[in-house]
Every structure is written in C-alpha cells, then in structure tokens.
Amino acid sequence: MFFKTVAALFGVATIFAVALPSARAATLRDPTGPVVLTVTGKIGVANAGPKADFDLAMLEELPGRTTTIETPWTKGLVAFQGPLCSVLLDRLRADGTVLHIVALNDYAVDVPISDCRQWPVILATRKDGKPMPVRDKGPLFLIYPFDAEPALYNEKIFTRSAWQIRSIDIR
C-alpha cells in the first residue's frame, strides 16, 4: 500500500513538473526602452510584480492593423497603426470587463472590453508611419475602426478614444 501511495504521488508530481514549464512559458519580457504603457488589474501575465510594463517595441511586436481614417482630432485621412487591443488583452490573459484608461494629463475613461472583442480597436503607436510624440496625441492613442464601422463615428465612442495613454487598469 505504501509503495502504491508513493507511486501515485510521484505520478502527480511528475504531471505537475511537466505542466509547470508551460505555465512559465506565458511570461512577458522586460522592457528595454522607456516604458510607454503600464497595465494593472485583472491580468494573468506580468513582468513588474503585479503589473505589465511595455516599451514601444514590445507593443509593436504584437499583431495589429493599420486603419486609414478621418477623426475629429486630425485633418484629412490619417493612417494609424498599432496592436489590436484584443491581442494585448489575450497576451496578458486579462480577465475583466472594463479598461480603465488614464492619459498623461490624467484624463480617465472606462472602455468596455467588449468593444475590443467586437471591433478591431487598436492601441495606435504610429501615425502616418511615424511614432507619435506626446505633443501629437502620443505615444498611444486608442483608435476605433471608423473605416470598418462608420456607425462608430459618434460622441460616445469619441469620449472613449483616449490619447496620450499612460496606463490601463483591467477591472
């Protein structure tokens, strides 16, 4: 009986040891450049204690899209490029319903995570192919797909389209 119990425990330990490396594989590398975004809250992957810090290169490594649109804040058509918010949420194993976004000037807005799941919302890192400086709504700008969903071009969505984003808290 003793040997069966030890064998059973060893089997469980072996399964745990085999499963552990895959859990560790879901890590986030440390930023090597200036941190442009900090994500906190209900996330399953982090690199700075309980939070996830990103530099621009880390964000631009994530799958994204380019959207060429006219916005209330720009003149004419502008091409915005950046990672899909849904990909960022998946990468962090986010488990919440709201993105509480805070800008450099302390503007704060709550964006339903369902927006990021329903539409290809991006966290724009580039405008017309160039990184966006702070004086031009950078370094990060939440852009809705006005090109793919013209009905999104309305006041409610405009208030969610934060720029100069510095942090997101998943709630």
ABEGO torsion letter per residue (X at the ends): XAAAAAAAAAAAAAAAAAAAAAAAABBBBBBABBBABBBBEBBABBABEABBBBBAAAAAABBBBBBBBBBAABBEBBBBBEBBAAAAAAAAGBBBABBBBBBAAGBBBBBBAAAAAABBBBBBABBGGBBBBAAAGOABBBBBBAAABAAABBAAAAAABBBGBABBBBX
